Amino acid sequence: MLYSIVGALVIILDQAVKFWVADAIEYNSEIISFIPGVLSLVNIHNDGAAFSILAGGEARIYFIALTAIFTIAVIIALA
């Protein structure tokens, strides 16, 4: 139960920081440094998955197709 509470709090904190950054920091222009050289925030958008993997339309289509094939295979296997 404690893990669930901590997980929910981390998700809430993450979303609150994202909302604040989107509201307070202009897109792709300024960097707010909290601890110089250690922690700073900038408003940049990632159009791919983690670390811009699958950024761009062509790679995304292959990923969606592969996911659909895998999902169908799992459904057939479970049936």
C-alpha positions in Angstrom: 0.0 0.0 0.0 2.8 2.4 0.8 4.4 1.8 -2.6 1.0 2.8 -4.2 0.8 6.0 -2.2 4.4 6.9 -3.0 3.9 6.1 -6.7 0.7 8.2 -6.8 2.5 11.1 -5.1 5.4 10.9 -7.6 3.0 11.0 -10.6 1.2 14.0 -9.1 4.4 15.8 -8.5 5.7 15.0 -12.0 2.5 16.3 -13.6 2.5 19.4 -11.4 6.1 20.3 -12.4 5.2 19.7 -16.1 2.2 22.0 -15.8 4.2 24.7 -14.0 7.0 24.5 -16.6 4.5 24.8 -19.5 2.9 27.8 -17.8 5.9 29.6 -16.4 8.7 29.0 -18.9 8.5 30.2 -22.5 8.9 27.4 -25.1 12.6 26.7 -26.1 13.9 30.1 -24.8 15.0 30.3 -21.2 16.6 28.0 -18.7 15.7 28.3 -15.0 18.6 27.0 -12.9 17.8 25.8 -9.4 21.2 24.4 -8.5 23.8 25.8 -11.0 25.4 22.9 -12.9 23.2 20.3 -11.2 19.5 21.1 -11.7 17.8 23.3 -14.2 14.5 23.4 -16.1 13.8 24.3 -19.7 10.5 24.0 -21.7 11.3 21.7 -24.7 8.9 19.3 -26.3 9.8 15.7 -27.2 7.8 14.3 -30.1 9.0 10.8 -29.7 9.2 8.3 -26.9 11.9 8.3 -24.2 14.9 10.3 -25.3 13.3 11.0 -28.7 13.3 7.4 -29.8 10.8 7.0 -32.7 10.7 10.7 -33.3 9.3 11.4 -36.7 6.3 9.9 -38.6 7.9 7.0 -40.4 9.4 5.2 -37.3 6.1 5.7 -35.5 4.1 3.9 -38.2 6.4 0.8 -37.9 6.1 0.8 -34.1 2.3 1.0 -34.3 2.2 -1.9 -36.8 4.5 -4.0 -34.6 2.4 -3.3 -31.5 -0.8 -4.2 -33.3 0.7 -7.5 -34.6 2.0 -8.4 -31.1 -1.4 -7.5 -29.5 -3.2 -9.8 -32.0 -0.7 -12.6 -31.3 -1.2 -12.3 -27.6 -5.0 -12.3 -27.9 -4.8 -15.4 -30.1 -2.4 -17.1 -27.7 -4.7 -16.4 -24.7 -7.8 -17.6 -26.6 
